[in-house]
């Protein structure tokens, strides 16, 4: 951590704007403190999320495996969303004439969705969150950056940028909003001191010290970016000073919005935008260009599906990032005087492992082209691909060729599953997967839920609330769940899962019953940590899958114990903050348990990795009469020695027979 941040972080005070504004949106001035341990809470307040970790029990839904089910109404169209607690999803939309839900007599553009009851609570949001971005902090808070001007009907710029009719919204271009999720219905979005520059369509990525980096965006919007309004800079939250210029954001116009960004285990960032890519050492502010990405633009509005593949002991937690679909438009083709909505989306997939190679690798091709597809990491180590269209791009407008207002068409309603463990060329499957009945086009989102199902919501390629007969792609409020193959299986009910994970340190034990291990055994059990991230615009910012190292002890009654390492001693593998931990047996996951990674905000304590016990399984009882041996264990680490000993015994008995 830079010296300046180390000194200033305990003293940092973030003030809510106290400018007078019309009722009913007046609120008391509040002071926010960032301490060395990372709390960013109202003075004297404490977190309200006191729900105990889960991880045990069975799913409560009767969902049909491999099928979608419409389950509820999101209250606001889900342009952005994240899982805040095991039972609450938080949703943000743009300001518009929402007739579904109101707060204080005005249309709502924020809601809290209860997963147990499929009901919503409207949430007050001061400023327009249109095409904002967000992420979790190391202390468990969630922060949201940027947005658009205050608007009136039809998405037109409002005369007042500080509240008033018809929506009483404020300009959100420089806004910073913070939420501490809760289960008791009392938490609300809080407005912090604004950024120094405007950011519409920025990206956010969590960092090793629990802070986040905010990248790019533009000032006033439009289908694509241009030099007159480009914001080719980065900044940090909590602030480390003035924004810093970034060459890749300066030189990758026009399709450089929502730059695709991942923190790598090396501590550097992979940034990919338009056709350009680079490694960015943000600590030293040095950019290392990479070869251009092949085949297609994956950033908005090409909007390919992207994800970092699972980080596991088998690959030594080496990052490989996958990009699928998008569009192959060149910089001079991002104009709206032709029928973009009919242009076929790209079907290629490419990957790169930037900590070890600068080479792009072609991966298994999609069965059809797709724009605005979204990857969700499943606890069985596969990636679920949902949402999007077969032609066109993200975006909307009043063009004669648009589908209503949509710049995309031909929704892809049947999902896909990608298995990175299979040979290249054979990683995609949709065998047995049912189709959704709800087109999920521009402004759709998706998240992994604690029961292992996938929550899908949103779609609104319109400038304002648009519904009714003849509207092909309306403002969408219906929520769905997709139930993967494992959903109805009897779930493991592990005992001993921790509520905190450290970077290195002593291992912990997880007990699994014989019923948990039926038909699979302890050798097929593993512990998975997943951060679902902040979902918007076909991305989940901060999404990550990490398998913990483990060994096992099997028992004669069929039960067993997993001996589990803490996270690897490197915060860049999974930055501090909230996540879910699953125990999988034969790919079937337990219910997800809430876990806090690391020690909050600031430099993380990194410990040596504790030693794991050797894996062992009991020997079966002998079939001959005599004293038993059923409790004798064979150590996996010493298995070769046991076989050698038995072989020498047989040879010895043979020599004795010859002598006789």
N, C-alpha and C positions, 0 to 999 in steps of 0.2 A: 504494500500500500504506500502511495506517495506520502512523504513527510507531512505535507500540508494537510492532507485528509486526516492523518493520524492525530494531528494537533487540533484541527478544527471540528472533527466529528462530534466529540463530546459537548462542544459548545454551540453546535449548529441549531439555530432557531428558525423555524419555518412559520411564517405568519399568513393566516387567511386574509384575503383582501377585505378591508373594512369599508369599502365604498358603499354609500347608501344606495339602496335599490328598492323597488316597489315590493309591497307585500303581495303574495304570501311567502316570498322567497327570502325574506330577511332572516338572518341567523346571527347568533352572538359571535363576536370575535373570539377565536381560540388560538392558543399558542401551542406549537408542536416542537417537541424536542427530539433530537437524535443523540442518543447516548452511546458510549463506547460499546455497550452490549447490543445496541441496535434498535431499541424500542423507538418507534415513531408513533406516539400516541398522545392524546390530549393530556395536558399536565394533570397529574394525579389520577389518571385513568389506568385501567388494567384491561388486558385482552378479554373479550367476552366469549371466545371460542373455547369452551371447557369440555366439549364432547370427548368421551373416552375413545381411544383407538378401538377399531373393530378387528377384523381379521378372523373372527370366528363366526359360526352360524352358517345358515344357508340362504340363498336368494329368496326374496319374498314375492317375486313376480312369477307368473305362469306363462312367461314368454315362450314362443315356439322357436326352437333353435334354427339359426340361419335365416331368420325372417325379420322384417321390420314390423313395428307396431306403432300406430299413432296413439300417444298416451296423454297429451295435454295441450295447453295453450301457454305460450311464453310471455304473454302480456305485452311485450315489446318485441319487434322482430329482431332475431338474434344475429346481428352483424358481428358482435364480439361477445365472447363468454369465457368463463373459467370456473373450475370447481373450487369453491372456497372452503367448504367443510365436507365431511362425508355425506351430508344431506342437502347441501345448498349449492346451486349453480347461480352465478351472478351474470346478468345479461345487460349489454348496452347496445343501443341503436343510435341512429342519427335523430336529430330533432325533426319531427314531422307531425302531421295531423292524425295522430294515433287515436282511433275511436275505441280501442279495446280496453285501455287502461289510463286512468288519470291520477295525478298527484296534486293535491291542493287546487283542484279545478282546472288544471292545465294538462295537456297530453303528456304522458310519461315517455321517457326514452331510456329508463333504467328499471330493472326488476330483479327480484330475488326469487328463484324457482326452487320449491320444496320437492325433493325427489321422492319422498315417501308418499306424499299426497297429490302430487302433480298440480299444486296450486301456486299462485304467485303473489308477491307483495310488491306494489309499486315503490320505487325508490326515487327520491329527489336527486337530480343531477343539475348543477347550476348551468353549465355551458354545453355547447353542442359537441358531442363526441363523435361526429361523423368521421369515419376512417381514421380513428385514433389507434393507439397501440398500447400494449401493457405487458407486465410481467410480475412475478412474485419477488419480494425482497428476502434477504436472509433471515429476517425476524418473523416472517409469515404474513406481513402486510402485502397488499397488491397495489400497484401504482399504474396509472393510466395517463398517457401523454398526448397532447395535441388535439386536433380536430379542425372544425370549420367555423366560419362566421355564424353569428346568429341569423336565423332565416325566418321567413314568413311562408305563406302558402305556396306550394309548388317548388319549394327549395330556393326561392329567390332571397337575395340579401335583405335583411330587415333594416328598417330605418334606424332603429336603436340597437346598438351592440351591447347594451347593458340592461337587458330585460324589457318587459312590456309585451303587449299583445302581438300576435295571437298565442305565442307559445311561452313567453316570458323567459326565453333562453338568452344566454350571454355568449359572446365570442369565445370559442374554445381553441383558437389557433395556438396559443401559448400556454394552455392550461396544464396543470399538474393536479391529478386527483388521487386520493388515497383511500383505501378501504381495508379495515380489519374485519375479516369475515366472522360471522357469528351464527349460532343456531337458535337464538331467542328472539329474532326479529327486531333487534334494536340498532343494529349497525347501519351507518349511512356513509355515503361518499363525502369526503372532506376535501375542500379546495386549498391547495398549498400555494406558496409563492410561485408565480409563473416563470416559465422559461424566458430567456432573453430573446429568442427567435421563434418565428412561427414554424410549426411542423404539422403538415397534413400528409398522411400516408408514411409516417416514420416506422422504423423497426426498433425493437427493444430486446436486449439479451442480458440475462443474469451473468454476473462475474464472480470470481473466486472469493471476494471479500463480502459478498451479500449485497453489494451495490448493483446497479444496472448501467449499461451503456445505451444511449439513444442515438439513432443514426438516421440522417437524411430526411427526406420528405420535401414537400414544396410549400409555398406560402398560400396559394389561393385555389389550388385544385385544377380540374380539367381532366380530360381523358388520359393524357400523358403529361410529363413534366416538360419544361422548357427553360432556357437559360435566364429568362427574365424573372423567374420566381423560384429557381432551384435553391435548395438549402443543402449545399454539399459539405455539411459539417457533422461532427459528433459532439455529444456532451454526456455528462455523467449525472446520476442521481444516487445519493446526495451529490450536490454540485462540487466539482473540482476546479471551477473557474470558467472562463469564457469558452465558447464553442471552439473546436479545433477543425481546421479544414482537412478534407480527405480527397485525394486526387481521383480515386475511383468513382466517387459520387459527382465530381466535376466533369469527368470525361466519358460518362456512360449514358448521356441523354439519348433519347427521351424516355425510355422505359426503365427508369432507375428508381421507381417508388417502391416502398416496402422492401428495401434491400435484404436479401436472404443472408442471415448471419448466424454463425454458431461459434461459441467458445470451444476451442479444441483442448484436448488433454495437455498439449504443450503449453497452454496459457495464451496462445495467440488466437486470433479470430480468423475464420474463413468468411469472406464476404463475396457474394455473387450477385451481380446486378446487370440487367440487359445481357449483353454477350460477355461481359468482363468478369474476371474473378481475381482474387488476390488473398494472400496471407497478410494480416495486419497485426503487427506487434504494437498493441495499444499502449503498453507501458513505456516504450521508447519512441512511439509515434513514427514507426517506419513501415512502409508498404512494400510488399514483395509481390509483384504481378505474377499471375499464373496464366497459362494458355487459356484462350477463350473457351467457354463451354460449347460443346458440339451441338449441332442440330437445331436448337430452339432457344427462345427467350423463356425463362422460367419465372422471372419476376413479374409483378403486376404491370400491365394488365394481361400478359401472357399467362401468368398464374398457373405454373406447373405444380404438381404435388412434390413436396420435398420433406426429407426427414434424415436425421442421423440414425444409422442402423444400431441395433443393440450393442452395447459395450459389455463384454463378457470376459471371464478369465481365459476362455479359449482363444480370443483374439488379443489378449493382453490389454484390454480396454483401449484398443486402437480405433479412432474415429473414422468411419466411412460414411459419406453423405450421399444420399440417393436423390436424383432429380428425374421426374417422369412427366411427360406431356408438356403442355404450353403451346407456343406458336412459333413458327419460323420467320415471322415478319422482320424485315430489316429496318434500320432507323428511319429511312425515308418513306416507309409504308404505314407509319402510325398517323394516318390522316383519315378523316371520316367522309371522304367523297366517293367511297366505294362500299360494296356490300360485305362488310366485315363479318356479320353474323352468319354468313354462309361459308366462310373460309374454313377448311378442315383444320382441326387442332392437331398438334403433333402427337405421335405415338411412341417416340423413342424414350429410353431410360439410359441415363449415364450416371456414373458414380466417381468419386475421388476420395482418396485417403491422404489428405494434405499434410499430415505430420510425417509421412514417410515417402510420399511420392507426389510429383506435380503432374502426373499423367491421368487423363480422363479415360475411363473404361466404359465400354458399352455393356449394358446389362440387358436383362430379358425385356423384350418389347411388349408394350401394352397391346391387348387384343383390338383396341380401337383408340383413336386419338381422343385426348381429353384435356380440357382446360378447366381450371378451378377445382380439380380433384384434391382431396385432402387425406393425408396419411394419419392414422391413429395407431399408436403402438399398443398391441395387445399383450397381456401377461404370458401368453404361450409362445412368445418370441417372434410372432408374425406381425405384419403391418396390414391394417385394414384400410382399403382405399374406397372412399365414398364421395358423393356430390359431383357437380360439374356438368359441363356440356361437351358435345362432340364437335361443335363448330363455333367459330367466333372467339371472342375474348371476354374478359371481365370488363365492366363498365356499362354505362347507359347514356342515352341522349334522346333528343327529339328528332332524329334523322328519319327520313322516309323509309329507309331500308331496315330500320331497327324492328325487332319483334316486340311490338308495343314500344317499350323503351330499351329493351335488352339488346346488348351487343353480342350475345351468345344465343345459341339455339340447340335443338336436338339433345335434350337432357340425357345423361347416362344414368339410368335408374338402377342398374344392377351393379353391386359392388364387386370388388376383387380382393383377394388375399395374396400378399407377397411373403414368401418364406425365404429369408436370406441364407438358410442352411442348405437349400437345394442347389444343384448345379446351375450355373448360368444358362439361361435359355429355358429353364423349367420352373421358374420361381413363381409364376402367376397361376392362380386358380380361381374359378368361380363355380366350381362344381357344387351343386346343391344349394347355392346361395339364392335366396329370394330377392325380388326387386321391390324397391320403394314405389309408392304411388304418388309421391310428392316430389315434383322437380325441385332440386336444390341448386339454384343458379347463383348469380352474383349476390354477395352478402349472406352466404350460408356459413354455418359453423358446425363443428363436431368435437366431442370430448369422450374420453374413457371415464366410465363411472366405477365406483368402488365394487359393485357386483360383477364387473367384467363386461357389462353391456356397453354399447356405444350410444351416446346421446347425440341426436342430430336435430338441428333447428335452423331457422332463418331462411332467407332468400327474399330479396327485395330489389330487383333491378329497375327501380323506379325513383323519380325525383321526390315523390311524396307518397303518402298512403294511397294505394291503388288496389282496389278489389272490384269484383263484380263479374257478371256474365260477359264472356268474350275477352277477358283479360287472361292471356296465356300464362304469364308469370306474375302473379299478384304479390302484394306484400303478404308474407307468409308468417303465420303465428303458430301453426301446428307443430308440436314436438313429437319426435319419434325416438324409439329405442330399437337398436339392432341387437339380436341375441346370438352371439357366436356359438360355434359347435359345442362348446363345453358348458353352456349356460345351465342346462338341466341336469348335468352330472352331479353326483354327490361331491360336495366341496370339502377339501381338507379343512380341519379346524385346529390350526397350530396353536400351541401354547408356548409363551416365552418371547413373543415378539417385543422388541424395545420400542419406546416412544421417541427415542433420539438415536441418531447414528453419527459417529465421529469419523474423522479421517485418520485411519489407522487406530491402534488401540487393541484392547483385549477382545477376543471373540465372545460370542454369546451362543447359547444352546436353544434350539427350538425342538419341542417334543411333538411327535406325530403318532397318533394311535394306529392300531392295526386296521381299523376301519378307514382311516385317512389314507393308508398305504395299500389298500386292497387292489389286487390285480396289477400293481406297478412296482411297489417296493421302494425302500428308502434310496436306492441307487438312482432312481429317476426323480428325485425331489430337488428343488432349488429355490433360492430366495431372490426375488426380483424387486427392484425399486423403480417406480415410474413417476415421473413428473409430467402431468398432462399438458402443462403450459397454458398460454393465453391464445385462444382460438379466434382468428379473424382472417378473412381474405385468403382462404385455402392454406393457411399456415397455423401452426401451434408454436408460438414463440416460447422458447425455453423447454420444449418437450424433450424428454430424455428417458432412456431405458438402460438401467445398469443392473447386471447380475452380480451378486456378491459371491466371493469365493467360499466354498464350503466343503466339508467332509462329513462322514456319517458313521453312526454306530447302529447296526441292526440288532434287534432283540429276538429271542426265540419265540415270543408270542406274536410276532409280526409287526410290532410297533418299532419305533426307531427315534433317534435323535440326530438332528442336523447340528453340526458344529460350524458356526457361521462367522466369517470375518466381518469386521466393520468395513466401511467403504475404503477403497484404496487410499493411501496417504497422499492424496492429490486433489484439492478442492476443484480443480478445473474439470475433473471427470464428471462431477455432479455438484454444481455450486450450492451453497447453503440456502435453506428455505424449506417450504413444505413439499411433501411428496406422499406417495402411497407405497406400502410394501405388501407384496403378495408372496405366498408360498405355493409353488406349483408342484403337482405330483403327476407325472405323465402328461404334462401340459395343462392339466386342469387346475385353475387357480383357486386359492382361498378367497374369501372376501378381502378387499383391500383394507389395510389398517393405516391410519394417519400416522406419519412420522415426520419429525423435524430433523433436517440434515444440518450438521454443523452447529455452530455456537452463536448464531445471530449475525449482526453486522460487525464488520471489522476483520482484521487479520485472523485467520482460522488457526486453531491449534492443530498441528500435524504430528502424529505419533507414529513410531514404528509399528508395522503390522504385526499383531500377535500371532504366535505359532498355533496352527490347527492340529488337533489330534489326527492320527492316521485313521483312515476309514477301515471299518471292520464289520464282518458279518458272522453270525453264529454258524458253526458246522452242523449239518443235520445229524440227528442221533443215529448211531450204527444200527444195522438190522440184525446183527448177531446178538446172542445172549452174552451176558457179562456186565461188568460195571459200565455205567453210562459215560457219555462224552458229549451230551447234547449242549452243554454250556461252553464248550471250547470254541473260541473265536478265531477266525482267520483274518489277519490284518491284510488289507489290500496292498499296503506298502511292502509286506513281507511274503506275499503270495508265492513268488518264485522260490523262496527259500523253503516253504512248506512242501512244494512239489518236489524239490530236490531231495529233501529229507526222506520223503516217502519212497522216491526212486532208489536211494541208497539202501533203505531198509529191504526193499524187494531183492536187490542184487545180493545183499548180505545173506538173506535167507536162502537164495539159490546156491551160493557157495557152500553154505552149511550142508545143504542136501547132497551136493556132489561129494563132499568129504565123507558123508555117511555111506 
